[in-house]
Amino acid sequence: MATHGASWHSVSPIRANGFRCCVSNYYFSDDPLKEGDSFHVTSFRGRPEQKFRDIVLRADAALRMGIRSVFAKGIKDNPHRYERKP
């Protein structure tokens, strides 16, 4: 699935008693899929009926993006970041 600054995707609400587990693998390209795309933090949104949750999640994404504009690599070391070997 392509992800870029304008891509949308979602999952269905949980309708059973239990937990949903998610494993995400990201593969990065040297070139963006869309011309003009740049770095952005992963953001989450509320469903249409979840107005308050959507506002909180948008604020969260804006705050995290603001932090990344000051601290390019974030404020906490990510042990899951893999460096490309030359």
C-alpha positions as CSV (number, residue, x, y, z in Angstrom):
1,M,0.0,0.0,0.0
2,A,1.4,3.3,-0.9
3,T,1.6,5.9,1.8
4,H,2.3,9.6,1.2
5,G,1.1,13.0,2.4
6,A,-2.4,12.6,0.9
7,S,-3.0,8.8,1.3
8,W,-5.8,7.5,3.5
9,H,-6.4,4.0,4.8
10,S,-8.2,2.6,7.8
11,V,-9.2,-0.5,9.7
12,S,-12.7,-1.7,10.7
13,P,-13.9,-1.2,14.3
14,I,-13.4,-4.2,16.6
15,R,-16.7,-6.0,16.9
16,A,-15.6,-9.0,19.0
17,N,-14.5,-9.4,22.6
18,G,-10.8,-9.4,22.4
19,F,-7.8,-7.4,21.2
20,R,-6.6,-6.5,17.7
21,C,-2.9,-6.9,17.1
22,C,-1.2,-5.1,14.3
23,V,2.2,-5.6,12.7
24,S,3.4,-2.8,10.4
25,N,6.4,-3.0,8.1
26,Y,7.5,0.1,6.3
27,Y,9.7,0.1,3.2
28,F,11.3,3.4,2.3
29,S,12.2,4.6,-1.1
30,D,14.9,7.0,-2.2
31,D,12.3,8.9,-4.2
32,P,8.9,10.0,-3.0
33,L,5.8,8.6,-4.7
34,K,4.4,12.0,-5.3
35,E,6.4,15.0,-6.4
36,G,6.7,17.5,-3.6
37,D,6.1,15.0,-0.8
38,S,8.3,15.5,2.3
39,F,8.6,14.0,5.7
40,H,5.5,13.9,8.0
41,V,4.8,12.0,11.2
42,T,2.2,9.2,11.1
43,S,-1.1,10.7,12.0
44,F,-4.3,9.1,13.1
45,R,-7.9,10.4,12.8
46,G,-11.2,9.7,14.4
47,R,-14.1,8.2,12.5
48,P,-16.7,10.7,11.3
49,E,-18.9,10.1,14.4
50,Q,-15.8,10.6,16.7
51,K,-15.5,14.4,16.5
52,F,-13.7,15.0,19.8
53,R,-11.3,12.1,19.2
54,D,-10.5,13.5,15.7
55,I,-9.7,17.0,17.2
56,V,-7.4,15.4,19.8
57,L,-5.6,13.2,17.2
58,R,-5.2,16.2,14.8
59,A,-3.7,18.2,17.7
60,D,-1.4,15.3,18.6
61,A,-0.1,15.1,15.0
62,A,0.4,18.8,14.8
63,L,2.4,18.8,18.1
64,R,4.5,15.9,17.1
65,M,5.2,17.5,13.7
66,G,6.2,20.7,15.5
67,I,8.6,18.8,17.7
68,R,10.1,17.2,14.6
69,S,10.6,20.6,13.0
70,V,12.8,21.5,16.0
71,F,14.4,18.1,16.7
72,A,14.8,16.4,13.3
73,K,15.4,13.0,14.8
74,G,12.8,13.3,17.5
75,I,13.4,13.7,21.3
76,K,13.9,10.1,22.1
77,D,16.2,7.6,20.4
78,N,14.4,5.1,18.3
79,P,16.1,1.7,18.7
80,H,14.1,0.4,15.7
81,R,15.7,2.8,13.2
82,Y,17.9,0.9,10.7
83,E,20.7,2.8,8.9
84,R,21.4,2.0,5.3
85,K,24.8,0.5,4.8
86,P,26.9,2.3,2.1
